[in-house]
Amino acid sequence: MDSFNRRERAQQRRFAEQRDRLFRPVVSRLMDRGVTSNQVSLFGVGSLAVACLMPPSLALAAAIFILLYVLCDGIDGPLARQSGKVHDGGSLVDIVADQMGVVLLTAAATYHLDAFGPAMVLFSAAYTVFIGLVVYANELDLNMRLFVRSKYPFYALYVVGLYRHSDAVSLFCGLFALYYTVESALVLKKLYDYHASRQAEAD
């Protein structure tokens, strides 16, 4: 269960192998202390929540907590694999934790940066719906086209906005809200066609 489509998986596996080697010492220490991958994911989300509470005057602290969240996102998978506890339930927790940055930081941007609320809401909703559809399509092993992943550029722009005490995300989020809405419609059409063809075969 993941958000990487068929054409991305080979590249993602190579990246995962490199990441596993990089984090192996940290993962080994966590395993020695009985820390689970789900606990790492939850710690990451907690760090993200703390970052969202940081006003522009604490931009550096917010950046550090966002970095912790991203690091936890990189460690929980290797920890699950190295401890032999990879399963769909853990993958689901990982996927949800991975997308929380878009959900929470859009709200924080509206509050701290006076970002344009409708753009933030539409970006968060469209992105979340799209990722959910992609995960479902991947479970059916449908051939999906490549798409742009915008969450890390969004995180960077959010930190820039904090440092500058200005809205650096509204235009970005507005454009990608439109992009993910269109992409969601295309994935939904592919899913509809798949189930329609299956029903026709059954009849």
WOKAPE-V33334 format. One record per residue. N is the residue number from 1. OMEGA is omega in degrees with one decimal (NA if undefined). D_CENTER is the distance of its C-alpha to the mean C-alpha in Angstrom with 2 decimals. Layout:
n;omega;d_center
N;OMEGA;D_CENTER
N;OMEGA;D_CENTER
//
This chain:
n;omega;d_center
1;178.9;13.67
2;-178.2;10.65
3;178.8;8.97
4;-176.8;11.29
5;-172.8;14.57
6;-177.0;18.04
7;-178.6;18.67
8;-167.6;15.60
9;179.8;16.24
10;178.6;19.20
11;179.6;17.59
12;177.1;14.54
13;178.0;17.24
14;177.9;19.09
15;-179.0;16.23
16;178.3;15.59
17;178.1;19.36
18;179.5;19.54
19;179.1;16.78
20;178.7;18.65
21;-179.1;21.86
22;-174.4;20.60
23;-175.6;19.39
24;178.4;22.26
25;179.3;24.49
26;-179.3;21.95
27;179.8;20.97
28;179.3;24.72
29;178.4;25.47
30;178.1;22.85
31;179.0;24.34
32;-179.6;27.80
33;176.6;26.92
34;179.2;25.58
35;-179.7;22.00
36;179.4;19.65
37;178.1;16.07
38;177.2;15.33
39;177.0;17.10
40;178.3;15.03
41;-179.3;11.76
42;175.9;13.77
43;177.4;15.19
44;178.6;11.95
45;175.8;11.22
46;176.9;14.90
47;177.5;14.75
48;179.9;12.21
49;176.8;14.68
50;178.5;17.51
51;-179.3;16.13
52;179.9;16.00
53;-175.6;19.65
54;177.4;20.79
55;179.2;23.00
56;179.5;23.53
57;178.1;26.41
58;-175.5;24.08
59;-179.3;21.70
60;178.4;22.05
61;178.5;21.24
62;179.5;18.12
63;180.0;17.05
64;179.8;17.91
65;175.2;15.91
66;177.0;12.72
67;176.2;13.65
68;178.3;14.21
69;179.9;10.77
70;177.7;9.45
71;177.4;12.48
72;175.8;11.92
73;178.8;8.60
74;-175.2;11.12
75;-172.4;13.95
76;178.1;13.16
77;176.6;13.20
78;178.8;16.41
79;178.8;17.90
80;-178.4;17.60
81;-176.4;19.13
82;178.9;21.82
83;178.1;22.83
84;-177.3;23.10
85;177.7;21.00
86;175.1;18.53
87;-175.0;18.49
88;178.7;16.66
89;177.8;16.52
90;177.6;14.72
91;178.8;12.28
92;176.6;11.65
93;-179.7;11.25
94;-179.6;8.78
95;-180.0;6.57
96;179.4;7.34
97;-178.9;6.97
98;-175.8;3.46
99;-177.6;3.35
100;178.8;6.63
101;178.6;6.68
102;-177.8;7.13
103;-172.9;9.45
104;-176.9;11.43
105;173.5;11.83
106;176.8;13.11
107;179.5;15.64
108;179.2;16.51
109;177.8;17.12
110;-176.8;19.42
111;-172.2;21.29
112;-173.8;21.59
113;-176.0;21.68
114;177.3;23.35
115;-177.1;20.78
116;-172.9;21.71
117;179.8;20.63
118;178.4;20.65
119;179.7;18.39
120;-178.6;15.82
121;-177.7;16.17
122;178.1;16.16
123;-179.3;13.08
124;-178.0;11.05
125;-177.1;12.92
126;180.0;12.94
127;-177.7;9.26
128;177.9;8.77
129;-178.8;11.97
130;179.6;11.29
131;177.5;8.35
132;178.5;10.82
133;179.7;13.62
134;178.0;12.31
135;178.9;11.81
136;179.0;15.30
137;178.6;16.76
138;177.1;15.78
139;177.0;17.49
140;-179.6;20.48
141;175.5;20.32
142;-179.7;20.69
143;-177.1;20.87
144;176.3;18.06
145;179.3;18.24
146;177.7;15.88
147;-177.6;13.63
148;176.7;12.33
149;-168.5;8.76
150;-170.8;9.14
151;-178.5;6.52
152;171.7;8.56
153;177.0;11.76
154;178.4;11.09
155;-179.1;10.83
156;179.4;13.96
157;177.8;15.71
158;178.8;15.27
159;176.4;16.99
160;178.1;19.54
161;177.0;20.29
162;-179.6;20.98
163;-176.6;23.30
164;-176.8;25.04
165;-178.2;25.22
166;179.5;24.38
167;178.8;21.93
168;-170.3;19.98
169;-170.6;17.12
170;-179.1;18.93
171;178.2;20.02
172;-176.7;16.74
173;178.0;14.95
174;179.7;18.03
175;-178.7;18.09
176;172.2;14.53
177;177.1;15.15
178;-179.4;18.09
179;-177.7;16.41
180;174.7;13.81
181;178.0;16.77
182;179.9;18.87
183;177.8;16.44
184;178.4;15.96
185;179.6;19.76
186;178.4;20.20
187;179.0;18.04
188;177.1;19.83
189;178.5;23.11
190;177.8;22.47
191;178.5;21.75
192;-179.9;24.84
193;179.0;26.97
194;-178.1;25.98
195;177.3;27.04
196;178.8;30.06
197;176.7;31.22
198;179.0;30.87
199;179.1;32.91
200;178.1;35.47
201;-180.0;35.89
202;-179.7;36.42
203;NA;39.04
//
